Structures are given as C-alpha cells and as structure tokens.
Amino acid sequence: MSAVGSYRSPLQVIRAYCELTKPKILLMLAFTSFSAALVATHGSVDFAKLLFMFIGTALSSGGAAAINMWYDRDIDAVMERTQGRPIPRGMIDPEKAFRFGLLLGVLSFVVLYVLVNPLTAWLGLAGYIYYAVIYTVWLKRRTPQNIVIGGGAGAMPVLIGWAAVTGTLSLAPILMFLIIFFWTPPHSWALALYKNAEYTKALVPMMPVVKGPRSTKRQSVVYTVLLFATSIALYFTHAVGALYLVIAVPMNVVFLYATIKMHQEADDTFVWAKRTFFWSLVYILVVFTAMMIGM
C-alpha cells in the first residue's frame, strides 16, 4: 500500500524531505564550494560569509535535486537503484516535492543575494536552473551527451565558492570548474556501464545504452586525459602550491590507469567499471582537499 495518505511520523516526513535533496551529492557540492572559497582567500576567509555561502549552496543544490526527483519519478519507479526514493515509495506527494524544490531555490537566491553578494546569487540560480531544467528536463531523456553537457551543473559550486569571497571570477576557478566538468563523464559512465540494464529498461539514453560499452569506455579515457591536463594546469595559476601538485599527479595517474583498464576489459565484465567509479569518488575528495592544504 502506498504511504501517501497513510500515517507517517514527523521523523519519517523530515527524513523523506531530506532524501529529496540528495544529501550525499549536496555534501560533495558544498565541499567543493568550500574548497574554492579557501583557495581563493588562501585560508583568510570571512567564516560568517562562508557559512551563508554554504547554506545558500545547499539550498540551491537541494532544491534542484527535489525538482529532479519530481520530474524523474516515473524513471525512479522503474530503476532498482532509485525505487527507494521518497516519491516512488509513496512517502511524499509529487506536487509537494515540486513546491519544496521551488521554495529551496527561492530561499537560496535570497540568502546568497542578501547575505553574500549578487554575483554569487546569480551563479547559484544558474546552477539551480542548469540542473533542474537544462539537465533534468531537456538533456537527460534526449541525448547520450546528457552527462557531458549536464556536468556543468555539478561544477557550478566552485564558481559560487570563489565568487562568494572575492566577488569576481578568474582563471583559477574556471579551471576548478573544468576539473569537475571533465571528471563527470568517466565518473557517471562507469556507473552507467554496470547499471546499463536499468537505464535501458527506464529508456534513459545514457552513453552505454546508445553508443555501447566500447565507445563509452574510449570516451571515458579521453575525458580522463583532459582532466589530468586541467588539474595540472591549475598549479600554474599560482592559486595552489607544490604540495597540491605532488598529490594531484599520482591521483590522476591512478584514475587514468583505472579508466584504461576499464577500456581494456570485456564489455560484459564490470570489475574495472566498479573500481573506476569508486576511484572517481576518492579522486574528487583527495584532489579538492589537496587544493586546500597545498595552497
């Protein structure tokens, strides 16, 4: 029986609304924005402004995620990986989820505009629209390039973090943006490779579904090479120091090795796809931490 209309404790409701914001992704995006802010100021940051930036970024990310879950509720009900989300399992009415997502988006803009600065607010709004509308509505169901083009949404928080403490943008945050942009395809496609049957069933045109595993793996290697080059280029902006380079180089070598091994394995074998997905998560955490400790 659907949980909608049946009794739900306040704790269950709160937990369900928290799940709508995709908290794990939210924390990662907030972490990258925090890293960018610290790098921009070399650690001499206004922590009150940093806190408001963190709140505004979380509201923007969470609101866009809620809109995404509202729009994708039919897909989520089909895919095993997403059937436990709040709307498919009947914990939250779709219309309420939509209103919740809009509310968070509005609150994000207000917080960032009033308590941080206008540039940060507009960047936050751009990130919100990028994910909730451009990626979710226009790209995800229409093109195998959905992840590539949509990757900019996940990269927006670094621009938000930098702009929050400087009021401007420069080459360094753009390179940080590109690091996440180029990281997104091998990260997402590694998951899509071993979840290919689910995406096929849900009629989502992910790259492995449309172009096949071989093409997907080859493109993953290309994007990892671009990622390698971009992450090294960041060092030459002098925004980060030598310690960053010492950490970033081996991290890139291992990530590239993983994607090459993934490319070499049989198309019906996903050992290295799973390893690449895992390593991509380690990579983004370590490299952005290296930016902070190596600035």
N, C-alpha and C positions, 0 to 999 in steps of 0.2 A: 504493500500500500504506500502511496506517495506520502511524504512527510508534510507536504503543503496542506494546510487545513487541519492537521493533527497537532497535538500538544508538543511544543518544543520548549525546553527550559531556556532561560535567558542566556546561560552559558553556551548552550548549543547554537543559539542565534548569533551571539557575538563571535563564536568560533567560525561559523559559516561565513559571516561577512568578512572576517579576517582572511579566510581562504580565497574569497573573491579577489583580493588584492595581489594574489600570487606572492606571498611573503618572502619566499626564498629568492625569487628574482628581484623583488623590491629591495631586499638587503644587499644584493650584489650591485644593483644600480646605485644605491645610496653609498656603498663603499667606494665605487669608482668616482663618484662626485666628490666625496670626502678626500680621496687621494689627490684629485686635481686641485682642490682648494688648498691643500697643504703644500703641494709642489709650487703653485702659483705664488705663494707668500713665503716660501722656504721655512714654513713652520710658524711664522709670526702672524697668526690668523686671529681675527676677532671671533672668539668662540660663540658669542651670542648670535652673530650673523651666521656662523657656521651651523648653529642649531636650527635657526629658522630656514636656512637653505636645505638642511636635511629633512625637516618637516615638509617643506614645500615640494621637494623632490619625491618624497614618499607618497604624498597626496596625489601628485601627478601620475606617478607610476602605478599606484594602486587604483586610481580612478580609471586609467586606460585599460588596466587588466580586467577590471569589472565589466567595462564595455565589451572587451574581447570575449569574456565568458558569456555575456548575454548574447552576443551575436553568434558565437560558435556553439551554442547549447545543443544544436542538432548533431554537430560533429562529435562533441564531447560525449554524447549519449551512445555513440557507436564505437568509439575507440576505447579499448580496455584501459589504456593509460590514463584516460580522463573521465571515466564513468563515475568516479567517486567525487567529482567536483560538486559544489553546493547545488547548482541548478539541476543537473541531471538526476541527482539523488533526491530532489524534491525538498531541499532544505530552505531554498529561497525562491520566491516568485520571480520570474524573469523581469517583469515590469519594475519591481522593487530593486532588482540588481542594476537595471539600466539607470534608474533615478539616483541610486547610490553612486554609480560611476560618474554621472554628470555632476553631482554635488561635490565629490572629491576633486574633480577637475576645476570647478569654480573656486573652491577653497584654496587650492594650490596656487592659482593665479593671484588671488588676493594676498595670501601670505607672502609670496615672493615679491610682488609689486610693492606692497606697503612696508614690509619688514626687511627686505634685502635690497633689490634695485629693479628698475623697469626691464633692463636687458635680460636679467635672469628670469623674470616673469614671462617674457615673450618666448624665451628659449624653452621654458617649462611647458608653455602652451603648445609650442611647435612639436615638442616631444610627445605630448599627450595626443594631439591630432595625428601625428605620424603613426603612432601605434594603433590607436583606437579606430581611425578612419582609413588612412592610406594603406597600412599593412593589413589590418583585420578585414575591412570591407572590400578594398579594391584589389589587393595583391594576393592574399593567401589562397583564394579559391580560383584564381585566374591564370597564374603563371608559375612555372617552376623556379623563376627568379625571385619568388616571394621573399625568401630568406635573405638573399643578397641585397635587394633594394630595401627591404624592411629592416635590415641590420642597422641602419642609421638611427632607428628609434632607440635601440639599446645603447647606442653610443652618445646620445644627447646629454645624459647626466654629467659627462666630463666637461662639456661646454658650460653647463649650468654651474658646476662647482667652480670652475675657473672664473666665470663672469661674476659670480656671487661675491668674490673677494677682491676682484680687480676692476670690475665694471667694463672690461674690454675683453677682446679675444686676440690671440696672436698665433704664430706658427705652432708653438708647443701644444696648446690644447687641440688644435686641428689634427696634429699627429696622434695625440692620445685618442681622439675621436676615430681616426683611421685604424688604430690598433684594434679597437673593439669591432669596427666595421669589417676588417679583414679576418678577424678571429671568428666572427659569427658563422660564416658558411661551413668551415670544417667542423666546428662545434655542433651545429644543428644537423648537418648532413650525416655525421657519424651516428647520431641518434636515429635519424630517419632511415638509415641503412638497415639497422636491426629492428626497426619498428615499421618496416616497409609494408607489411601485410595490413597493418592497422590503417595506415594512410591510404592505401589502395581501397580498402573497404569503405572508408569515410569519403572517398572521392576527392581527397586533397592532392593537388598536383605538385607534390614535393619532387625535387630533382630525381631521386631514385625511382619514383613511380613513372615519371615522364621520359627521362633520358636513360634510365637504367643505372645499375651499380657502377659499371666501368667508367662511364662519363662523370658520374658524381665523384668518384674517388680521384680521378685525374684532376678535376677542378678543385677538389679539396687541397691537393698538393700545391696547385698554383696559388691559391689564396694563402696558404701557409708560408710560401716563399715571400709573397707580398707582405705578410705580417712580420716576418723575420726582418725584412729590409726596413719597414716602417718603424719597428720598435728600436732598431739600432739608430735610425735617423734622429730619433728623439734625443739621443745623447748629444748630438751636435748642435742642438738649440741651446745648450748650457742650462736647461731647466732642471736637469738631473746630473748627478755626478758619476764618477768612475765606478762606484760600488754598484750602481744600477746596471751598468754595462757588464760587470763581472757576473751578475746574477742573470740578466736578460739573455745573454748569448747562449749559455748552456740550456736554459729553458726553451729557447727557440730551436736549438739543435734537437732536443728530445722530442719536441712537438712535431717537427718536420720528419724526424725518423718514424714516429708513430703513424703519420699520415702516409708516408711512403710504404710502410709495412701493410697498412690498410689497403693501399692501392694494389699491392702485390698478392694479397690473399684471394682465395677463390670467392666468386660472387655470392655463393651460398654459405659462406663462412663469415662469422661476425666477431671473431675474437679480437681482432685489432680495431674494429669499429667501436667496440665497447671500451677498449683501452684508450683509444683516441678521444672518445667522449669524456672519459674520466680525466685524462691528462689535460684536456682543454680547460676543465674547471680548475685544476691545480695551477695551470699556466696563468690564467687571468688573475687569480688570487695572489700568486707569488710575484708576478711582474708588477702589478699595481702596488703591492707592498714594497717592492724594491724601489719604486719611484719615490716613495715617502722616506725610506731610510737612506736612500742614496742621493738625496737632493743636495 
